[in-house]
Amino acid sequence: MLTPQEEANAKEGAERKRILDQKRRDAVAAAKAKGSEPELPTIGGNPSAPEPPTPPPTIKPKYRTAVKIPGKLGFVYNPWTNKAVDVRGIPSGELVRDPQDSNPDHKFRVP
């Protein structure tokens, strides 16, 4: 899943590519009408410089989400051990670890 910033960057890059492709199509059509070679537009004005590669999106590891304990506000079941964990004061969606769980890889999200 992409972060909002990564999504915005991807959309901006796609829009820039769409505009550039349209300009190239327009230039080819105009050149054909004149009977000459088209002068194709480029990003940054330097035709010999290739477009910089777009970095791959960072992939966040998926974590399990805890389940609320009915009738106990602020307590959830650890999805790894199924034991009660106090998450009062921790915002929803936050990644946490049960201090009573001996495995440090057993992280989960607060519902």
C-alpha positions in Angstrom: 0.0 0.0 0.0 1.3 3.4 -0.9 1.5 6.4 1.4 -0.5 9.5 0.5 2.8 11.2 -0.6 3.8 8.3 -2.8 0.3 8.2 -4.3 0.5 11.9 -5.1 4.0 11.5 -6.6 2.8 8.6 -8.8 -0.2 10.6 -10.0 2.0 13.6 -10.7 4.4 11.5 -12.7 1.6 9.8 -14.6 0.0 13.2 -15.4 3.4 14.5 -16.6 3.9 11.5 -18.8 0.3 11.9 -20.3 1.0 15.5 -21.1 4.4 14.7 -22.7 2.8 11.9 -24.8 0.1 14.3 -26.0 2.7 16.9 -27.0 4.7 14.3 -28.9 1.6 13.1 -30.7 0.7 16.8 -31.6 4.3 17.4 -32.8 4.2 14.3 -35.0 0.9 15.3 -36.5 2.1 18.9 -37.2 5.3 17.6 -38.8 3.3 15.2 -41.0 1.1 18.1 -42.1 4.2 20.1 -43.0 6.1 17.1 -44.5 9.1 17.5 -42.2 10.7 15.7 -39.2 8.9 16.3 -35.9 10.7 18.1 -33.1 9.7 16.1 -30.1 9.3 17.8 -26.7 11.3 16.5 -23.8 11.2 16.8 -20.0 13.7 19.4 -18.8 14.5 20.6 -22.3 17.6 18.3 -22.7 16.7 15.7 -25.4 19.8 13.6 -24.7 19.1 13.1 -21.0 16.9 10.1 -20.2 14.0 10.5 -17.7 15.1 9.7 -14.2 13.9 6.3 -13.1 10.9 6.3 -10.7 11.9 4.6 -7.4 9.7 1.6 -6.6 7.1 2.2 -4.0 8.1 1.1 -0.5 6.0 -1.8 0.7 5.0 -1.8 4.3 4.8 -5.2 6.0 1.3 -6.2 6.9 0.6 -6.8 10.5 -2.3 -8.5 12.2 -4.9 -6.3 13.8 -6.0 -7.0 17.4 -9.6 -7.6 18.3 -11.4 -5.5 21.0 -12.5 -7.3 24.1 -16.2 -6.7 24.5 -17.1 -4.8 27.7 -13.5 -3.9 28.5 -12.8 -0.5 27.0 -9.1 -0.1 26.0 -8.3 -3.8 26.0 -7.7 -6.0 23.0 -6.7 -9.6 22.4 -3.1 -10.1 21.2 -3.7 -11.8 17.8 -0.5 -13.9 18.3 -1.2 -15.2 21.9 -4.9 -14.4 22.3 -4.1 -12.8 25.7 -5.5 -9.5 26.9 -3.4 -6.4 26.3 -4.0 -2.9 27.7 -3.9 -0.4 24.8 -5.6 2.6 26.5 -4.2 5.9 25.2 -2.8 4.3 22.1 -4.4 5.6 18.9 -6.2 3.3 16.4 -4.0 1.9 13.7 -0.8 2.3 15.8 1.7 -0.6 15.6 2.3 -2.1 19.1 4.0 -5.1 20.8 2.7 -6.9 23.8 5.3 -6.5 26.6 4.3 -9.9 28.0 5.0 -11.7 24.6 8.5 -13.0 24.5 8.7 -12.9 20.7 9.7 -9.4 19.5 8.4 -10.1 16.0 4.8 -10.4 17.3 3.7 -6.8 16.5 0.1 -5.9 15.8 -2.1 -2.9 15.1 -4.6 -1.4 17.5 -8.1 -1.5 16.1 
